[in-house]
């Protein structure tokens, strides 16, 4: 297959990133509502949205704040949830490592679940892409994602109190992660890690301050690495 121009790669990224709006919209609205209920001001909520841009860790931090958890627990939990971004970044290095520093810095800022998952699927599907084409695609996926996250987070703060609970906006969080994760479960190591995280998280649901999720994440990474190592040795 011929390598397309960076312009076409960009617009393909926009096309592939647009469906994420369906789950990001209620997700962003919900964060605005939850942050307001936790006592954050509009400026604090938008600062959280713009500087952190990590929905899962933002929800975890705000939830712990509502439970009056110690600040160290809040920070440690948010950091642990966001450790997946370090793994995302490492996975992108073979694809985007040749890009100039400023472009890699922008990618680091825009590197979230949606942009990473969509880009990795595309890079594996089209291995002949140049790093320029890969960067263009990544930026294309980001284009519809981030304005929606910022704008609807603001709307959530502004009109959150008037959103009826019957709308159940919290459905967006699990659906978003299922939609992003499922296409990436291609190997036995991936499946083993996913199954481990589910089993351990459910078994440790009784632990306070979401600590069970941290333990589940660590166990999942360990099991995935062990399975992958065993497969490599057999090969």
N, C-alpha and C positions, 0 to 999 in steps of 0.2 A: 504494500500500500504506500502510495506517495505521501511524503510529509507535507501537510498543508501549511499555509501561511499562518503567522502568529495572529493576524487579525481574525481569521476563521476559527482558530483555536480559542481565542478570547470569546467570541460569540457563542461557540459551542459550550464553553464554560458557563456563560450567562444562561443559556438554555437549560443546562443540567442543574444549575444552582437555583433556578426559579421555583421548582416544586417545593424546595425547603421552606418557602414562605408559608405554606399551608400549616406547618407545625411550629415554625418560629413565631408566627403572629400571636397565637394564644399563649405561647411560652413567654414571649416578651411582655405581653399584657399582664400575665400572672405574676411575673417578677415585680413589675411596677406596683401591683396591688399588695403583694406580700411584703415588699420593702417598706411601703407606706404603713402597713399594719405593724411592722416591727419598729416604727418610730423614726425612720430615715426621712430626711427632708428631700425635696425635689433635687436640689443640688447634689446631695450625698448619693441619691439613687442613680442619677445620671452620671456622676463621677465613677460610681461602681460599674455602671454599664459600659462606659467608654474606656476606662483604664484596665479593667479586669477582663471583660468580654469572655466569660467562661460560665455559662448558665448553670451548670451543675454545681460548681463550687460556690457560685453566688447564692443559689438556693440553700446549699448546705450551711453556709456562713450565716445567712439571715435566719434560718430555722434555729440554729444554735443560739443566736443572739436573743431570739424570742424566749428560749428556754433559760436565759441568763447563765449560759455556760461560761466558764472561765475564758478569758481572751486567748490564752495559749491554746486551749482546745479548739477554739474557733479558727485560729490561724493555722494550726497543725492540720485540722480537717480540710480546710480549703486548699492548703498546699498539697496534701496527699491526693485529694480528688484531681488536682491539676497536674499531678506528676505524669499523667498520660500524655500531656503536651510535650514533655521531654522525649518520650518514646516516639511521638508523632514527628518531632523535629529530626530525630536520628534516622527515621525511615525516609525522610525527604532529602537527606544529604546526598545520597547517590544520584538523585534526580536533579536537584537544584543547587548542588554544592559549587558548580562552576559559575554561578551568577555573581554579579558584583555585590559588594557588601551591602549597599543601600537597598538593593532589591531583596536580598535575603532578610534584612531587617524588617522590611515591610511584610514579607511572607511570615516572619515570626509573629508579628502583631496580628495578622489575619489568620493565623493557624488555629482553627477551631475544629470541632468534630465534623461539621458539615463540609468545610473546604478540604480538610485532610482526606476524609473518606471518599468523597467524589473524585478528588485528584488522583489518589492512589489507584482507584479502580480504572480510571482513564489511562494512567501511565502503564499499568499492567496490560491493558487492552491494546495499547498502541506503543510498543517499546521503541519504535523508530523515531519518536518525537525528540527534537532537540531541546536543550534546556530553555532556549528562548520560547519555544512553543509550550513547554510545560509551565513556565512562569505565566505566560499569557492565559493559559487555561485556568490556572489557579486564581489569578486576578479576576477572570471572568466569573468563576463560581462565587467569588467574594462580593461581586457587584450587587446582586439582588439581596444578599444575606444581611450585610451590615446596616444599610439604611433602614431596613425593616426592624432590626433589633433595637437600634437607637430610637427610632420614631415611636414604635409601639410601646417601648419601655416608658417613654414620656407620657403617652396616652394612658398607660396603666396607672401611673401616679396621679394624673389629672382627673380621671373619671373612674378610678378603681372602686370607689365606694358605691358607685351606682351600678356596678356589674352584678347581676343576680347570681347567687351561688348555683342556681340550677344549670347555668351554662357549663359548669365543671371544667374550667380552663386547665386544670391540672392534668387532664388527659394528655396534653401535648408532650409532657416530659418523657413518659415511657414510650410513646409512639415514636418520638424523634429518635431516641436511642436504638430502638428496635430497627427502624428503617435504615439507620446508618450502619449498624453493626452487622446485621444479617448478611449483606453481600460480602463482607470481609471474612466470614467464617468458612474458609476454603480448605484448611488443612486439619489434620488430627490434633495438632498442637493448639490451634485456635479453638476447636470444639472442646478440647479438654479444659482449657483455661476458662471458657465461657461457662461450662457446666460446674466447674469448681467454684467460680464466683457466685453462682446462683445458690448452690447447696450451702456454702459457708455463710453467705449473707443471711439466708433464711434461718440457719441454725443459730446464728449469733444476733438475731433481731432484738433480743432482750437487752443487749448491751447499751449503756447510755451514750448520749451525744454522738450517735452514729459511728461509734468505734468499730462495730461489727463490719461495716462497709470497708474500713481501712484494712482490717485483718483479711477480709475476703479478697480485696484487691491484691494484697501481698501473696496470698496463697495461690491465686489465679496466675499471677506472673511466674511464680516458682514452678507450678505444675506445667504451664505452657513451655517454659524453658527446658524442663526435664524431658518432656515428651519429644520436643524438637531435637534435643541432644541425642536421645535414644534412637530416633529415626535416622539421624546423620551417621551414627555409628553402624547401624545395620546396613545402610547404603554403602 
